Amino acid sequence: MPTVLREANLRVVIYTDDHPPPHIHVFGNGETKIALVGQYGAAQVVRIVGADRRESRRALEIVREKRDYLVERWNDIHG
């Protein structure tokens, strides 16, 4: 499970054996799973486990800012 980005005490991970659609897992105090292309084409939170709202909002902000890079990394890993 490669860490593809670290920012604001959060670690963004793409699992090598994961499934489509493209998504990432953001770890801090908990986990926030975020679809890279959600409804209306924007990144969207799919699931929150143990993360508070503030952490999940920050995770979503980071993913939205770095979305193109993260989609590129997903494609590098999953072909």
N, CA, C and O atoms as a printed pandas DataFrame, in Angstrom:
     atom_number atom_name residue_name chain_id  residue_number  x_coord  y_coord  z_coord
0              1         N          MET        A               1    0.834   -1.172    0.000
1              2        CA          MET        A               1    0.000    0.000    0.000
2              3         C          MET        A               1    0.878    1.235    0.000
3              4         O          MET        A               1    1.302    1.694    1.060
4              5         N          PRO        A               2    1.153    1.774   -1.167
5              6        CA          PRO        A               2    2.024    2.933   -1.278
6              7         C          PRO        A               2    1.379    4.207   -0.725
7              8         O          PRO        A               2    0.225    4.519   -1.020
8              9         N          THR        A               3    2.148    4.927    0.077
9             10        CA          THR        A               3    1.755    6.267    0.486
10            11         C          THR        A               3    2.136    7.182   -0.668
11            12         O          THR        A               3    3.307    7.262   -1.039
12            13         N          VAL        A               4    1.158    7.871   -1.235
13            14        CA          VAL        A               4    1.413    8.696   -2.413
14            15         C          VAL        A               4    1.487   10.181   -2.083
15            16         O          VAL        A               4    1.890   10.990   -2.919
16            17         N          LEU        A               5    1.094   10.537   -0.850
17            18        CA          LEU        A               5    1.115   11.941   -0.464
18            19         C          LEU        A               5    1.031   12.042    1.050
19            20         O          LEU        A               5    0.311   11.280    1.695
20            21         N          ARG        A               6    1.768   12.983    1.606
21            22        CA          ARG        A               6    1.664   13.319    3.038
22            23         C          ARG        A               6    1.463   14.818    3.132
23            24         O          ARG        A               6    2.208   15.604    2.548
24            25         N          GLU        A               7    0.434   15.196    3.884
25            26        CA          GLU        A               7    0.157   16.619    4.057
26            27         C          GLU        A               7   -0.718   16.812    5.285
27            28         O          GLU        A               7   -1.641   16.035    5.528
28            29         N          ALA        A               8   -0.422   17.857    6.062
29            30        CA          ALA        A               8   -1.218   18.228    7.236
30            31         C          ALA        A               8   -1.423   17.042    8.187
31            32         O          ALA        A               8   -2.534   16.806    8.660
32            33         N          ASN        A               9   -0.354   16.306    8.459
33            34        CA          ASN        A               9   -0.412   15.126    9.342
34            35         C          ASN        A               9   -1.341   14.025    8.827
35            36         O          ASN        A               9   -1.806   13.182    9.594
36            37         N          LEU        A              10   -1.601   14.046    7.536
37            38        CA          LEU        A              10   -2.433   13.011    6.912
38            39         C          LEU        A              10   -1.584   12.251    5.901
39            40         O          LEU        A              10   -0.680   12.806    5.276
40            41         N          ARG        A              11   -1.897   10.977    5.758
41            42        CA          ARG        A              11   -1.185   10.097    4.835
42            43         C          ARG        A              11   -2.190    9.575    3.821
43            44         O          ARG        A              11   -3.185    8.953    4.192
44            45         N          VAL        A              12   -1.934    9.826    2.541
45            46        CA          VAL        A              12   -2.825    9.412    1.458
46            47         C          VAL        A              12   -2.263    8.136    0.838
47            48         O          VAL        A              12   -1.110    8.094    0.406
48            49         N          VAL        A              13   -3.096    7.099    0.801
49            50        CA          VAL        A              13   -2.662    5.764    0.382
50            51         C          VAL        A              13   -3.544    5.266   -0.753
51            52         O          VAL        A              13   -4.751    5.508   -0.777
52            53         N          ILE        A              14   -2.912    4.558   -1.702
53            54        CA          ILE        A              14   -3.632    3.815   -2.737
54            55         C          ILE        A              14   -3.201    2.363   -2.593
55            56         O          ILE        A              14   -2.018    2.048   -2.726
56            57         N          TYR        A              15   -4.151    1.484   -2.323
57            58        CA          TYR        A              15   -3.848    0.062   -2.198
58            59         C          TYR        A              15   -3.571   -0.532   -3.576
59            60         O          TYR        A              15   -4.298   -0.262   -4.532
60            61         N          THR        A              16   -2.522   -1.339   -3.672
61            62        CA          THR        A              16   -2.150   -1.926   -4.965
62            63         C          THR        A              16   -3.132   -2.992   -5.421
63            64         O          THR        A              16   -3.264   -3.229   -6.621
64            65         N          ASP        A              17   -3.817   -3.635   -4.497
65            66        CA          ASP        A              17   -4.765   -4.702   -4.866
66            67         C          ASP        A              17   -6.209   -4.240   -4.737
67            68         O          ASP        A              17   -7.108   -5.054   -4.525
68            69         N          ASP        A              18   -6.434   -2.930   -4.865
69            70        CA          ASP        A              18   -7.774   -2.370   -4.684
70            71         C          ASP        A              18   -8.586   -2.463   -5.972
71            72         O          ASP        A              18   -8.090   -2.937   -6.995
72            73         N          HIS        A              19   -9.794   -2.023   -5.917
73            74        CA          HIS        A              19  -10.778   -2.171   -6.989
74            75         C          HIS        A              19  -11.197   -0.805   -7.519
75            76         O          HIS        A              19  -11.067    0.194   -6.811
76            77         N          PRO        A              20  -11.698   -0.744   -8.753
77            78        CA          PRO        A              20  -12.284    0.493   -9.259
78            79         C          PRO        A              20  -13.619    0.750   -8.545
79            80         O          PRO        A              20  -14.163   -0.173   -7.939
80            81         N          PRO        A              21  -14.140    1.924   -8.596
81            82        CA          PRO        A              21  -13.641    3.124   -9.248
82            83         C          PRO        A              21  -12.468    3.722   -8.472
83            84         O          PRO        A              21  -12.258    3.385   -7.306
84            85         N          PRO        A              22  -11.705    4.607   -9.114
85            86        CA          PRO        A              22  -10.536    5.194   -8.464
86            87         C          PRO        A              22  -10.897    5.906   -7.152
87            88         O          PRO        A              22  -11.798    6.744   -7.108
88            89         N          HIS        A              23  -10.181    5.552   -6.108
89            90        CA          HIS        A              23  -10.396    6.154   -4.797
90            91         C          HIS        A              23   -9.113    6.053   -3.984
91            92         O          HIS        A              23   -8.198    5.307   -4.333
92            93         N          ILE        A              24   -9.059    6.806   -2.909
93            94        CA          ILE        A              24   -7.889    6.785   -2.035
94            95         C          ILE        A              24   -8.366    6.641   -0.594
95            96         O          ILE        A              24   -9.543    6.817   -0.281
96            97         N          HIS        A              25   -7.414    6.315    0.263
97            98        CA          HIS        A              25   -7.665    6.189    1.691
98            99         C          HIS        A              25   -6.756    7.199    2.381
99           100         O          HIS        A              25   -5.545    7.202    2.159
100          101         N          VAL        A              26   -7.332    8.048    3.208
101          102        CA          VAL        A              26   -6.555    9.058    3.926
102          103         C          VAL        A              26   -6.550    8.685    5.407
103          104         O          VAL        A              26   -7.602    8.523    6.025
104          105         N          PHE        A              27   -5.339    8.551    5.963
105          106        CA          PHE        A              27   -5.180    8.155    7.358
106          107         C          PHE        A              27   -4.627    9.306    8.175
107          108         O          PHE        A              27   -3.666    9.965    7.778
108          109         N          GLY        A              28   -5.235    9.533    9.297
109          110        CA          GLY        A              28   -4.770   10.479   10.315
110          111         C          GLY        A              28   -5.055    9.799   11.638
111          112         O          GLY        A              28   -4.442    8.780   11.958
112          113         N          ASN        A              29   -5.977   10.348   12.407
113          114        CA          ASN        A              29   -6.440    9.679   13.621
114          115         C          ASN        A              29   -7.422    8.569   13.286
115          116         O          ASN        A              29   -7.653    7.671   14.096
116          117         N          GLY        A              30   -7.990    8.629   12.108
117          118        CA          GLY        A              30   -8.910    7.620   11.602
118          119         C          GLY        A              30   -8.659    7.449   10.115
119          120         O          GLY        A              30   -7.569    7.736    9.619
120          121         N          GLU        A              31   -9.670    6.983    9.415
121          122        CA          GLU        A              31   -9.553    6.785    7.964
122          123         C          GLU        A              31  -10.726    7.436    7.259
123          124         O          GLU        A              31  -11.872    7.312    7.693
124          125         N          THR        A              32  -10.434    8.132    6.165
125          126        CA          THR        A              32  -11.461    8.682    5.293
126          127         C          THR        A              32  -11.209    8.136    3.893
127          128         O          THR        A              32  -10.148    8.368    3.313
128          129         N          LYS        A              33  -12.182    7.413    3.355
129          130        CA          LYS        A              33  -12.084    6.895    1.988
130          131         C          LYS        A              33  -12.765    7.908    1.076
131          132         O          LYS        A              33  -13.895    8.328    1.326
132          133         N          ILE        A              34  -12.057    8.294    0.009
133          134        CA          ILE        A              34  -12.556    9.334   -0.881
134          135         C          ILE        A              34  -12.494    8.871   -2.324
135          136         O          ILE        A              34  -11.442    8.451   -2.806
136          137         N          ALA        A              35  -13.634    8.950   -3.015
137          138        CA          ALA        A              35  -13.691    8.662   -4.449
138          139         C          ALA        A              35  -13.071    9.833   -5.193
139          140         O          ALA        A              35  -13.397   10.988   -4.920
140          141         N          LEU        A              36  -12.183    9.545   -6.126
141          142        CA          LEU        A              36  -11.534   10.613   -6.883
142          143         C          LEU        A              36  -12.471   11.239   -7.901
143          144         O          LEU        A              36  -12.312   12.406   -8.260
144          145         N          VAL        A              37  -13.439   10.475   -8.366
145          146        CA          VAL        A              37  -14.445   10.978   -9.297
146          147         C          VAL        A              37  -15.803   10.552   -8.752
147          148         O          VAL        A              37  -16.300    9.470   -9.064
148          149         N          GLY        A              38  -16.387   11.407   -7.946
149          150        CA          GLY        A              38  -17.683   11.117   -7.345
150          151         C          GLY        A              38  -18.803   11.703   -8.177
151          152         O          GLY        A              38  -18.662   11.924   -9.380
152          153         N          GLN        A              39  -19.914   11.949   -7.516
153          154        CA          GLN        A              39  -21.071   12.542   -8.175
154          155         C          GLN        A              39  -20.688   13.902   -8.757
155          156         O          GLN        A              39  -19.996   14.678   -8.098
156          157         N          TYR        A              40  -21.112   14.193   -9.942
157          158        CA          TYR        A              40  -20.822   15.442  -10.662
158          159         C          TYR        A              40  -19.339   15.615  -10.980
159          160         O          TYR        A              40  -18.901   16.723  -11.290
160          161         N          GLY        A              41  -18.560   14.534  -10.906
161          162        CA          GLY        A              41  -17.163   14.570  -11.294
162          163         C          GLY        A              41  -16.191   15.049  -10.237
163          164         O          GLY        A              41  -14.980   15.002  -10.458
164          165         N          ALA        A              42  -16.677   15.506   -9.098
165          166        CA          ALA        A              42  -15.790   16.001   -8.038
166          167         C          ALA        A              42  -15.433   14.877   -7.074
167          168         O          ALA        A              42  -16.151   13.882   -6.976
168          169         N          ALA        A              43  -14.319   15.041   -6.365
169          170        CA          ALA        A              43  -13.953   14.086   -5.316
170          171         C          ALA        A              43  -15.036   14.097   -4.247
171          172         O          ALA        A              43  -15.631   15.136   -3.963
172          173         N          GLN        A              44  -15.288   12.921   -3.652
173          174        CA          GLN        A              44  -16.402   12.786   -2.713
174          175         C          GLN        A              44  -16.072   11.760   -1.637
175          176         O          GLN        A              44  -15.532   10.694   -1.930
176          177         N          VAL        A              45  -16.401   12.088   -0.390
177          178        CA          VAL        A              45  -16.191   11.160    0.720
178          179         C          VAL        A              45  -17.121    9.963    0.558
179          180         O          VAL        A              45  -18.318   10.115    0.315
180          181         N          VAL        A              46  -16.546    8.767    0.698
181          182        CA          VAL        A              46  -17.304    7.524    0.589
182          183         C          VAL        A              46  -17.577    6.941    1.969
183          184         O          VAL        A              46  -18.679    6.472    2.254
184          185         N          ARG        A              47  -16.539    6.979    2.833
185          186        CA          ARG        A              47  -16.680    6.342    4.148
186          187         C          ARG        A              47  -15.715    7.002    5.126
187          188         O          ARG        A              47  -14.607    7.397    4.763
188          189         N          ILE        A              48  -16.162    7.111    6.370
189          190        CA          ILE        A              48  -15.319    7.641    7.447
190          191         C          ILE        A              48  -15.313    6.621    8.573
191          192         O          ILE        A              48  -16.369    6.183    9.030
192          193         N          VAL        A              49  -14.106    6.239    9.022
193          194        CA          VAL        A              49  -13.960    5.299   10.127
194          195         C          VAL        A              49  -12.981    5.900   11.131
195          196         O          VAL        A              49  -11.774    5.934   10.889
196          197         N          GLY        A              50  -13.504    6.370   12.251
197          198        CA          GLY        A              50  -12.657    6.865   13.326
198          199         C          GLY        A              50  -12.122    8.275   13.178
199          200         O          GLY        A              50  -11.518    8.797   14.115
200          201         N          ALA        A              51  -12.322    8.904   12.043
201          202        CA          ALA        A              51  -11.864   10.275   11.834
202          203         C          ALA        A              51  -12.989   11.235   12.235
203          204         O          ALA        A              51  -14.167   10.953   12.016
204          205         N          ASP        A              52  -12.610   12.365   12.821
205          206        CA          ASP        A              52  -13.643   13.352   13.138
206          207         C          ASP        A              52  -13.944   14.195   11.897
207          208         O          ASP        A              52  -13.248   14.099   10.887
208          209         N          ARG        A              53  -14.977   15.011   11.986
209          210        CA          ARG        A              53  -15.401   15.808   10.821
210          211         C          ARG        A              53  -14.298   16.743   10.326
211          212         O          ARG        A              53  -14.114   16.918    9.121
212          213         N          ARG        A              54  -13.575   17.334   11.257
213          214        CA          ARG        A              54  -12.522   18.268   10.865
214          215         C          ARG        A              54  -11.454   17.559   10.036
215          216         O          ARG        A              54  -11.029   18.064    8.997
216          217         N          GLU        A              55  -11.026   16.385   10.501
217          218        CA          GLU        A              55  -10.013   15.628    9.778
218          219         C          GLU        A              55  -10.529   15.207    8.403
219          220         O          GLU        A              55   -9.802   15.300    7.415
220          221         N          SER        A              56  -11.766   14.750    8.335
221          222        CA          SER        A              56  -12.334   14.324    7.051
222          223         C          SER        A              56  -12.496   15.487    6.085
223          224         O          SER        A              56  -12.260   15.339    4.886
224          225         N          ARG        A              57  -12.899   16.646    6.604
225          226        CA          ARG        A              57  -13.011   17.829    5.729
226          227         C          ARG        A              57  -11.642   18.223    5.185
227          228         O          ARG        A              57  -11.506   18.550    4.007
228          229         N          ARG        A              58  -10.626   18.189    6.050
229          230        CA          ARG        A              58   -9.271   18.532    5.602
230          231         C          ARG        A              58   -8.780   17.531    4.570
231          232         O          ARG        A              58   -8.152   17.910    3.581
232          233         N          ALA        A              59   -9.069   16.239    4.798
233          234        CA          ALA        A              59   -8.686   15.204    3.837
234          235         C          ALA        A              59   -9.327   15.472    2.477
235          236         O          ALA        A              59   -8.663   15.368    1.445
236          237         N          LEU        A              60  -10.613   15.816    2.474
237          238        CA          LEU        A              60  -11.315   16.090    1.220
238          239         C          LEU        A              60  -10.730   17.324    0.531
239          240         O          LEU        A              60  -10.578   17.332   -0.690
240          241         N          GLU        A              61  -10.403   18.355    1.291
241          242        CA          GLU        A              61   -9.782   19.554    0.710
242          243         C          GLU        A              61   -8.463   19.208    0.021
243          244         O          GLU        A              61   -8.202   19.645   -1.101
244          245         N          ILE        A              62   -7.642   18.422    0.705
245          246        CA          ILE        A              62   -6.348   18.031    0.136
246          247         C          ILE        A              62   -6.553   17.234   -1.144
247          248         O          ILE        A              62   -5.883   17.486   -2.146
248          249         N          VAL        A              63   -7.467   16.282   -1.118
249          250        CA          VAL        A              63   -7.719   15.450   -2.297
250          251         C          VAL        A              63   -8.246   16.302   -3.445
251          252         O          VAL        A              63   -7.847   16.097   -4.591
252          253         N          ARG        A              64   -9.125   17.243   -3.165
253          254        CA          ARG        A              64   -9.626   18.111   -4.235
254          255         C          ARG        A              64   -8.504   18.965   -4.824
255          256         O          ARG        A              64   -8.465   19.185   -6.034
256          257         N          GLU        A              65   -7.591   19.448   -3.975
257          258        CA          GLU        A              65   -6.467   20.252   -4.460
258          259         C          GLU        A              65   -5.491   19.433   -5.301
259          260         O          GLU        A              65   -4.912   19.948   -6.258
260          261         N          LYS        A              66   -5.308   18.177   -4.953
261          262        CA          LYS        A              66   -4.309   17.307   -5.589
262          263         C          LYS        A              66   -4.941   16.228   -6.468
263          264         O          LYS        A              66   -4.286   15.240   -6.802
264          265         N          ARG        A              67   -6.181   16.404   -6.836
265          266        CA          ARG        A              67   -6.944   15.365   -7.532
266          267         C          ARG        A              67   -6.262   14.865   -8.802
267          268         O          ARG        A              67   -6.161   13.656   -9.011
268          269         N          ASP        A              68   -5.799   15.762   -9.640
269          270        CA          ASP        A              68   -5.160   15.340  -10.893
270          271         C          ASP        A              68   -3.948   14.453  -10.621
271          272         O          ASP        A              68   -3.766   13.421  -11.266
272          273         N          TYR        A              69   -3.131   14.863   -9.670
273          274        CA          TYR        A              69   -1.960   14.063   -9.288
274          275         C          TYR        A              69   -2.387   12.692   -8.771
275          276         O          TYR        A              69   -1.781   11.680   -9.125
276          277         N          LEU        A              70   -3.425   12.652   -7.936
277          278        CA          LEU        A              70   -3.868   11.381   -7.350
278          279         C          LEU        A              70   -4.484   10.454   -8.400
279          280         O          LEU        A              70   -4.287    9.240   -8.340
280          281         N          VAL        A              71   -5.218   11.004   -9.348
281          282        CA          VAL        A              71   -5.764   10.188  -10.443
282          283         C          VAL        A              71   -4.608    9.609  -11.266
283          284         O          VAL        A              71   -4.647    8.448  -11.672
284          285         N          GLU        A              72   -3.604   10.411  -11.501
285          286        CA          GLU        A              72   -2.426    9.936  -12.234
286          287         C          GLU        A              72   -1.732    8.798  -11.478
287          288         O          GLU        A              72   -1.349    7.792  -12.077
288          289         N          ARG        A              73   -1.575    8.960  -10.176
289          290        CA          ARG        A              73   -0.959    7.897   -9.355
290          291         C          ARG        A              73   -1.824    6.642   -9.367
291          292         O          ARG        A              73   -1.297    5.534   -9.458
292          293         N          TRP        A              74   -3.165    6.799   -9.275
293          294        CA          TRP        A              74   -4.062    5.626   -9.328
294          295         C          TRP        A              74   -3.833    4.889  -10.647
295          296         O          TRP        A              74   -3.716    3.664  -10.658
296          297         N          ASN        A              75   -3.769    5.620  -11.746
297          298        CA          ASN        A              75   -3.566    5.002  -13.055
298          299         C          ASN        A              75   -2.189    4.353  -13.166
299          300         O          ASN        A              75   -2.056    3.304  -13.796
300          301         N          ASP        A              76   -1.169    4.954  -12.569
301          302        CA          ASP        A              76    0.168    4.346  -12.557
302          303         C          ASP        A              76    0.142    2.991  -11.834
303          304         O          ASP        A              76    0.767    2.028  -12.278
304          305         N          ILE        A              77   -0.575    2.936  -10.739
305          306        CA          ILE        A              77   -0.619    1.718   -9.911
306          307         C          ILE        A              77   -1.536    0.659  -10.491
307          308         O          ILE        A              77   -1.220   -0.530  -10.451
308          309         N          HIS        A              78   -2.682    1.088  -11.035
309          310        CA          HIS        A              78   -3.693    0.133  -11.501
310          311         C          HIS        A              78   -3.779   -0.008  -13.021
311          312         O          HIS        A              78   -4.575   -0.791  -13.539
312          313         N          GLY        A              79   -2.963    0.749  -13.713
313          314        CA          GLY        A              79   -2.933    0.622  -15.173
314          315         C          GLY        A              79   -4.134    1.107  -15.798
315          316         O          GLY        A              79   -4.253    1.064  -17.023
